[in-house]
């Protein structure tokens, strides 16, 4: 605490502006690269399903709302005052809320994983390092998709 921030490699106060002269990219860091990229790709892969969910539930919601409206109009024209159309319209509005829940989750997850990937890429760019990663998706077991990542790291000069 009394020394302040120290470099984990040299155990001394940092004497660099933005990069560490003795950085080592070990297996732990390679695993971090793989993990961040896998999380980002997993979120991107849910985009189509998410937008499909929003579309289907929005259509169902609008159909229920219009049904409630026309039920109320039919009842009103028949001289009956009923709360049933209001209940049907309320159910349609609740379904509309469920339509956008997964969209909000997707946007949040995408923002977080993209931010993590951007930070990683920014750090690697400082050290003139780029990488290529190939992800191969296997079978889904108990709700978890198997992903195999092949990473190739290139140091630029």
C-alpha positions as CSV (number, residue, x, y, z in Angstrom):
1,X,0.0,0.0,0.0
2,X,2.7,2.5,0.9
3,X,4.7,1.9,-2.4
4,X,1.7,2.5,-4.7
5,X,1.2,0.7,-8.1
6,X,4.0,-1.7,-9.0
7,X,4.7,-3.7,-12.1
8,X,4.1,-7.4,-11.5
9,X,7.1,-8.4,-13.6
10,X,9.7,-6.1,-12.1
11,X,8.1,-5.4,-8.7
12,X,9.1,-1.7,-9.2
13,X,7.1,1.4,-10.0
14,X,6.2,1.5,-13.6
15,X,8.5,3.7,-15.8
16,X,6.6,3.5,-19.0
17,X,3.9,5.6,-20.6
18,X,1.5,3.0,-22.1
19,X,3.4,-0.2,-22.5
20,X,5.6,-2.5,-20.5
21,X,9.0,-3.3,-22.0
22,X,9.1,-6.8,-20.5
23,X,5.6,-8.1,-21.4
24,X,5.2,-11.8,-21.9
25,X,2.3,-13.4,-23.6
26,X,1.9,-16.7,-21.9
27,X,-0.7,-19.4,-22.2
28,X,-3.0,-17.6,-19.6
29,X,-3.1,-14.6,-21.9
30,X,-3.8,-16.7,-24.9
31,X,-6.7,-18.3,-23.0
32,X,-8.0,-14.8,-22.3
33,X,-7.9,-13.9,-26.0
34,X,-9.8,-17.1,-26.8
35,X,-12.4,-16.6,-24.1
36,X,-13.1,-13.0,-25.1
37,X,-13.5,-13.9,-28.8
38,X,-15.7,-16.9,-28.0
39,X,-18.0,-14.8,-25.8
40,X,-18.2,-12.1,-28.5
41,X,-19.0,-14.6,-31.3
42,X,-21.6,-16.4,-29.1
43,X,-23.5,-13.2,-28.6
44,X,-23.3,-12.3,-32.3
45,X,-24.7,-15.7,-33.1
46,X,-27.9,-15.0,-31.1
47,X,-28.7,-11.9,-33.2
48,X,-31.0,-13.6,-35.7
49,X,-32.9,-15.5,-33.0
50,X,-33.3,-12.4,-30.9
51,X,-34.8,-10.3,-33.8
52,X,-37.0,-13.2,-34.8
53,X,-38.3,-13.4,-31.2
54,X,-39.0,-9.7,-31.2
55,X,-40.9,-9.9,-34.6
56,X,-43.0,-12.9,-33.6
57,X,-44.0,-11.6,-30.2
58,X,-44.7,-8.2,-31.6
59,X,-47.0,-9.6,-34.2
60,X,-48.8,-11.8,-31.6
61,X,-49.1,-8.8,-29.3
62,X,-50.6,-6.5,-32.0
63,X,-53.0,-9.3,-33.0
64,X,-54.2,-9.6,-29.4
65,X,-54.5,-5.8,-29.0
66,X,-56.5,-5.5,-32.2
67,X,-58.7,-8.5,-31.1
68,X,-59.4,-6.8,-27.8
69,X,-60.3,-3.5,-29.7
70,X,-62.6,-5.3,-32.1
71,X,-64.2,-7.3,-29.3
72,X,-64.9,-4.1,-27.5
73,X,-66.3,-2.4,-30.6
74,X,-68.5,-5.4,-31.3
75,X,-69.8,-5.4,-27.7
76,X,-70.3,-1.7,-27.7
77,X,-72.3,-1.9,-31.0
78,X,-74.4,-4.7,-29.4
79,X,-75.2,-2.4,-26.5
80,X,-73.0,-4.2,-24.0
81,X,-70.4,-2.6,-21.8
82,X,-67.7,-5.1,-20.8
83,X,-64.3,-5.0,-19.2
84,X,-63.2,-8.1,-21.2
85,X,-61.9,-6.1,-24.2
86,X,-59.7,-4.0,-21.7
87,X,-58.4,-7.2,-20.2
88,X,-57.5,-8.6,-23.7
89,X,-55.8,-5.4,-24.6
90,X,-53.8,-5.5,-21.4
91,X,-52.7,-9.1,-22.1
92,X,-51.5,-7.9,-25.5
93,X,-49.5,-5.1,-23.9
94,X,-47.9,-7.6,-21.5
95,X,-46.9,-9.8,-24.5
96,X,-45.4,-6.7,-26.1
97,X,-43.2,-6.2,-23.0
98,X,-42.0,-9.8,-23.3
99,X,-41.1,-9.2,-26.9
100,X,-38.4,-6.7,-26.1
101,X,-36.8,-8.4,-23.0
102,X,-34.5,-10.6,-25.1
103,X,-33.6,-7.7,-27.4
104,X,-32.5,-5.6,-24.4
105,X,-30.5,-8.5,-23.1
106,X,-28.8,-9.0,-26.5
107,X,-28.0,-5.3,-26.8
108,X,-26.5,-5.3,-23.3
109,X,-24.5,-8.5,-23.8
110,X,-23.3,-7.3,-27.2
111,X,-22.2,-4.0,-25.8
112,X,-20.2,-5.7,-23.0
113,X,-18.5,-8.4,-25.1
114,X,-17.7,-5.9,-27.9
115,X,-16.2,-3.5,-25.3
116,X,-14.1,-6.4,-23.9
117,X,-12.9,-7.3,-27.4
118,X,-12.2,-3.7,-28.3
119,X,-10.1,-3.3,-25.1
120,X,-8.2,-6.5,-25.8
121,X,-7.5,-5.4,-29.4
122,X,-6.4,-2.0,-28.2
123,X,-3.9,-3.5,-25.8
124,X,-2.5,-5.9,-28.4
125,X,-2.3,-3.0,-30.9
126,X,-0.1,-1.1,-28.4
127,X,2.4,-3.9,-28.5
128,X,2.1,-4.4,-32.3
129,X,0.5,-7.8,-31.9
130,X,-2.3,-9.1,-34.0
131,X,-3.9,-12.4,-34.0
132,X,-6.1,-14.7,-36.1
133,X,-8.6,-16.9,-34.4
134,X,-10.7,-19.6,-35.9
135,X,-13.7,-20.9,-34.0
136,X,-15.2,-24.3,-34.7
137,X,-18.5,-25.0,-33.1
138,X,-19.3,-28.6,-32.0
139,X,-22.3,-30.3,-30.6
140,X,-24.5,-28.7,-27.9
141,X,-24.4,-30.7,-24.6
142,X,-26.7,-29.8,-21.8
143,X,-27.3,-26.3,-23.2
144,X,-23.6,-25.6,-23.6
145,X,-22.1,-25.4,-27.1
146,X,-18.7,-26.9,-27.5
147,X,-16.3,-24.4,-29.1
148,X,-12.8,-25.1,-30.3
149,X,-10.5,-22.1,-30.9
150,X,-7.4,-22.1,-32.9
151,X,-5.3,-19.0,-32.2
152,X,-2.3,-17.7,-34.2
153,X,-0.5,-14.7,-32.8
154,X,1.7,-12.5,-35.0
155,X,4.1,-9.9,-33.6
156,X,4.5,-6.9,-36.0
157,X,7.7,-4.9,-36.0
